[in-house]
Amino acid sequence: MVRLILKGDYKLIETKRGTNILILDKRRKFVWINAARIGEILVAAHEAHKTDHQLANGQYRLYSVEDEPDLSDLIHLELHTGKGQWQGYILPLGFPSRKKIRRKIIPTEETITYSSNNIKIVI
């Protein structure tokens, strides 16, 4: 079963120091870094960050997946990248929180939005 948890607008920005910030719905902010020997991680951001460049913006969707044969049973984040294209990411432990400020984010070719698979999405 695929369950839509959240959807809304996102913005990916870069600061003057080259730090990437993912902003969901103008209120949830995460520093997005590539950590050596660990991979990509999101870190909870509590400070305001000044935009130097806007890298991307559009719609996002967050799904919970369970018992689907062609999808990993985890939390999936999808970012709209333009013209019907979506980039999928897996969040094995969900988003960072106040207690656990760092969480892994894994790019994936698995996408749910506009998928040709016969997947029923529960809203």
CORGI-V140749 format. One line per field, one symbol per residue. ss: DSSP state (A for helix, B for strand, O for the rest). phi: phi as a letter, one per 40 degrees, with the letter a starting at -180 (. if undefined). psi: psi as a letter, one per 30 degrees, with the letter a starting at -180 (. if undefined). A space follows every 10 residues. Layout:
ss->???
phi->???
psi->???
This chain:
ss->OBBBBBBBBB BBBBOOOOOB BBBBOOOBBB BBBBBOOOBB BBBBOOOOOO OOBBBBBBBB BBBBBOOOOO OOOOBBBBBB BBOOBBBBBB BOOOOOOOOO OBBBOBBBOO OOOOOOOOOO BBO
phi->.bbccaaibb abbbcdcgcc bcbbfgbcbb cbbbcdgbhc bbbdbbccbc cbbccaaicb abbbbafbcb bccacbbbbc bhfgcbbcbb bdbgccbccb cbacbbcacc bbcfccccbc bcb
psi->kkkjellakl kjlklfggkk kkkkhgfkkk kjljkkgeak lkkkkflkkk kekkellall kkkkkkhkeg kkiakkkkkk gkhgkkkkkk iegallaeej fkkkkjklfk kekhkflikk kk.
